[in-house]
Amino acid sequence: MQRHYFHLVTRSPWPFCASIAALFVPVNAVLYFHSYKFALVLLMFSVCLLLLIMALWWRDVIREATYNGDHTKIVQKGLRYGMILFIVSEIMFFFAFFWAFGYCAWLPNQEIGLMWPPLGITVPTPWGIPLVNTALLLWSGVALTLSHYTIKIDKNTSSIEALGNTIWLAIFFTFLQYFEYVHSTFTLADGVYGSTFYMTTGFHGLHVIIGTIFLSVAGYRLVNGEFTPKHHLGFEFGSWYWHFVDVVWLFLFFVFYIWGSYIVRII
């Protein structure tokens, strides 16, 4: 147990290794896009390497919090600020895609025929899979809130059940999103509409997958009894992240599926 309130990070190889692996991923992805030989193998290897490094790094952080007692109240406060800033950066990331979509919708130029959606694009109806996915994410948020509440009142069994429901709903959401992609009538290469649609929904889907992994790890730790009513920062961060994903989808559902397919056609 440390004798001070501050977080003195121990020496670790993972930041350097993670930066190298993170560099390999886009480089190999570009090589794969240009059909270089063995590029797909290198891309998969770099992705697996990055995931392995992330797992080892987070393992060390969990050990600091659970077994070493390094995460004091002041340290937890600093970590919360860091998570808040990370979510703010994610908001700015998605804002760029919403801005691109809105700009093209309000001011369609000659290259896309002065109309939106562009001619030949059959936009997906919001009242099918997108509406079901909206209900799934909203219900998952309710279940996660219930899980968080039951941790605070020291009812781990109920918390595990509610968190399990959240994870299953997240997996079902991802499956339906994939099903929608497979049966879509346009692709990423179909002009500005296809690129903005798939980039935004695709990155949101990636965040859903990351959030599912985040909550799965939190669930594993919850089953092992590593969370207490006063010390469950890992779960709390996963909860914040998942609610952020929920809110982004609500905006995405309204802007891309409802506003982008009905109101903009009228304009």
C-alpha positions in Angstrom: 0.0 0.0 0.0 1.5 3.3 -1.1 2.0 6.1 1.5 0.9 9.0 -0.7 -2.2 10.0 -2.7 -0.6 10.4 -6.1 -0.3 8.0 -9.0 3.3 7.4 -9.8 3.2 5.2 -13.0 5.7 2.3 -12.9 8.0 1.6 -15.9 6.1 -0.3 -18.5 7.0 -1.5 -22.1 3.3 -1.4 -23.2 3.0 2.3 -24.3 6.0 2.0 -26.7 4.9 -1.5 -27.9 1.3 -0.2 -28.4 2.4 2.8 -30.5 4.5 0.5 -32.8 1.6 -1.9 -33.2 -0.8 0.9 -33.8 1.4 2.2 -36.6 1.6 -1.2 -38.2 -2.2 -1.5 -38.4 -2.9 1.5 -40.8 0.2 0.8 -42.8 -0.7 -2.8 -43.5 -4.3 -1.7 -44.1 -3.2 0.6 -46.9 -1.0 -2.1 -48.3 -4.1 -4.4 -48.3 -6.2 -1.8 -50.0 -3.6 -1.7 -52.8 -3.6 -5.5 -53.1 0.0 -6.1 -52.0 1.0 -9.7 -51.5 0.7 -11.0 -47.9 -0.8 -7.6 -46.8 -3.9 -9.3 -45.3 -1.7 -11.6 -43.2 0.4 -8.7 -42.0 -2.8 -6.7 -41.2 -4.3 -9.5 -39.2 -1.0 -10.1 -37.4 -0.7 -6.4 -36.5 -4.3 -6.3 -35.2 -3.8 -9.4 -33.1 -0.5 -7.9 -31.8 -2.2 -4.7 -30.8 -5.0 -6.5 -29.0 -2.5 -8.6 -27.1 -0.6 -5.6 -26.0 -3.8 -3.9 -24.9 -4.8 -6.9 -22.9 -1.4 -7.1 -21.1 -1.5 -3.3 -20.5 -5.0 -3.4 -19.0 -4.0 -6.4 -17.0 -1.3 -4.4 -15.3 -3.7 -1.5 -14.6 -6.2 -3.9 -13.1 -3.5 -5.3 -10.8 -2.6 -1.7 -9.7 -6.2 -1.1 -8.8 -7.2 -4.4 -7.3 -4.1 -5.9 -5.7 -1.6 -3.1 -5.2 -4.0 -0.5 -3.9 -2.5 2.3 -6.1 -5.8 3.8 -7.1 -6.6 6.0 -4.1 -9.5 8.4 -4.1 -7.4 11.2 -5.6 -6.0 8.9 -8.3 -9.5 7.8 -9.1 -10.6 11.4 -9.5 -7.8 12.0 -11.9 -8.7 8.9 -13.9 -12.3 10.1 -14.1 -11.1 13.4 -15.6 -9.1 11.5 -18.1 -12.1 9.3 -19.1 -14.3 12.4 -19.4 -11.7 14.1 -21.7 -11.5 10.8 -23.8 -15.3 10.8 -24.3 -15.2 14.5 -25.2 -12.6 13.7 -27.9 -14.9 10.9 -29.2 -17.7 13.4 -29.4 -15.6 15.6 -31.6 -14.7 12.6 -33.7 -18.3 11.8 -34.5 -19.2 15.4 -34.8 -17.0 15.6 -37.9 -19.0 12.9 -39.6 -22.3 14.5 -38.7 -21.1 17.8 -40.0 -20.0 16.3 -43.3 -23.4 14.6 -43.8 -25.4 17.7 -42.8 -23.3 19.9 -45.0 -23.8 17.7 -48.1 -27.5 17.4 -47.3 -28.2 21.1 -46.9 -26.0 22.2 -49.8 -25.7 19.5 -52.4 -23.4 20.5 -55.2 -23.3 19.8 -58.9 -21.2 16.7 -58.5 -24.0 14.9 -56.8 -26.8 16.4 -59.0 -27.9 19.2 -56.7 -30.1 16.8 -54.8 -29.9 14.7 -51.6 -29.8 11.8 -51.4 -27.9 11.5 -54.7 -29.7 10.0 -57.6 -29.6 6.2 -57.6 -29.2 5.9 -53.8 -32.0 4.0 -52.1 -31.8 5.0 -48.5 -32.6 2.4 -45.8 -35.9 2.8 -44.1 -35.6 3.8 -40.4 -38.6 1.7 -39.4 -36.9 -1.7 -39.8 -33.6 -2.8 -38.4 -32.5 0.7 -37.3 -35.6 1.1 -35.2 -35.1 -2.4 -33.6 -31.4 -1.5 -33.0 -32.5 1.7 -31.3 -34.8 -0.2 -29.0 -31.9 -2.7 -28.2 -29.5 0.0 -27.3 -32.0 1.9 -25.2 -32.9 -1.3 -23.3 -29.2 -2.2 -22.9 -28.6 1.3 -21.3 -31.5 0.6 -18.9 -30.1 -2.8 -18.0 -26.6 -1.3 -17.5 -27.9 1.4 -15.2 -29.7 -1.2 -13.2 -26.4 -3.2 -13.0 -24.5 -0.2 -11.8 -27.2 0.6 -9.2 -27.1 -3.0 -7.8 -23.3 -2.8 -7.5 -23.7 0.3 -5.3 -26.1 -1.5 -3.0 -23.9 -4.6 -2.9 -26.1 -7.0 -4.8 -23.6 -8.6 -7.1 -25.9 -11.4 -8.3 -28.5 -9.0 -9.6 -25.7 -6.8 -11.1 -24.2 -9.8 -13.0 -27.6 -10.7 -14.4 -28.3 -7.1 -15.6 -24.9 -6.8 -17.1 -25.3 -10.1 -18.9 -28.5 -8.8 -20.5 -26.6 -5.7 -21.6 -23.9 -7.7 -23.3 -26.3 -10.0 -25.1 -28.3 -7.0 -26.4 -25.0 -5.5 -27.6 -24.1 -8.7 -29.5 -27.6 -8.8 -31.0 -27.2 -5.1 -32.1 -23.9 -5.9 -33.8 -25.5 -8.9 -35.6 -28.4 -6.8 -36.9 -26.0 -4.1 -38.1 -24.0 -6.6 -40.0 -27.3 -8.0 -41.5 -28.3 -4.5 -42.6 -24.9 -4.0 -44.3 -25.2 -7.3 -46.2 -28.6 -6.4 -47.6 -27.9 -2.7 -48.3 -28.4 -1.5 -51.8 -25.4 0.8 -51.8 -21.7 0.5 -50.7 -18.9 2.6 -49.3 -17.8 3.5 -52.8 -21.2 5.0 -53.8 -20.2 8.7 -53.5 -20.5 11.0 -50.6 -23.6 9.4 -49.3 -22.2 5.9 -49.1 -18.9 7.1 -47.6 -20.5 9.3 -44.9 -23.1 6.7 -44.0 -20.7 3.7 -43.7 -18.0 5.7 -42.0 -20.3 6.9 -39.3 -22.3 3.8 -38.8 -19.2 1.6 -39.2 -17.2 3.5 -36.6 -20.2 3.5 -34.3 -20.4 -0.3 -34.8 -16.7 -0.5 -33.9 -17.4 1.4 -30.7 -20.2 -1.0 -29.9 -17.8 -3.9 -30.3 -15.2 -2.1 -28.1 -17.9 -1.3 -25.5 -19.0 -4.9 -25.5 -15.5 -6.1 -24.8 -15.2 -3.4 -22.1 -18.3 -4.6 -20.4 -17.4 -8.2 -20.8 -14.1 -7.6 -18.9 -16.0 -5.7 -16.3 -18.4 -8.7 -16.0 -15.5 -11.1 -15.6 -14.1 -8.9 -12.8 -17.6 -8.6 -11.2 -18.0 -12.4 -11.1 -14.6 -12.7 -9.5 -15.6 -10.2 -6.8 -13.2 -7.5 -7.7 -15.8 -4.7 -7.5 -17.1 -3.3 -4.3 -19.8 -0.6 -3.7 -17.1 2.0 -3.2 -14.5 0.7 -5.6 -15.7 -0.2 -9.1 -14.0 2.3 -11.4 -13.5 -0.2 -14.2 -17.3 -0.8 -14.3 -18.1 2.9 -14.0 -15.9 3.7 -17.0 -17.5 1.0 -19.1 -20.9 2.3 -18.1 -19.9 5.9 -19.2 -18.6 4.6 -22.5 -21.7 2.6 -23.2 -24.1 5.4 -22.5 -22.0 7.6 -24.8 -22.4 4.9 -27.5 -26.2 4.9 -26.9 -26.4 8.7 -27.2 -24.4 8.7 -30.4 -26.7 6.1 -31.9 -29.8 8.2 -31.1 -28.3 11.2 -33.0 -27.2 8.9 -35.8 -30.7 7.3 -36.0 -32.4 10.7 -36.2 -29.9 12.4 -38.6 -29.0 9.6 -41.0 -32.1 7.4 -41.0 -35.0 9.8 -40.4 -33.9 13.3 -41.3 -31.6 12.1 -44.1 -34.1 9.9 -45.8 -37.4 11.8 -45.4 -37.1 15.5 -44.5 -34.1 16.1 -46.7 -35.9 14.7 -49.7 -38.7 17.2 -49.2 -36.2 20.1 -49.0 
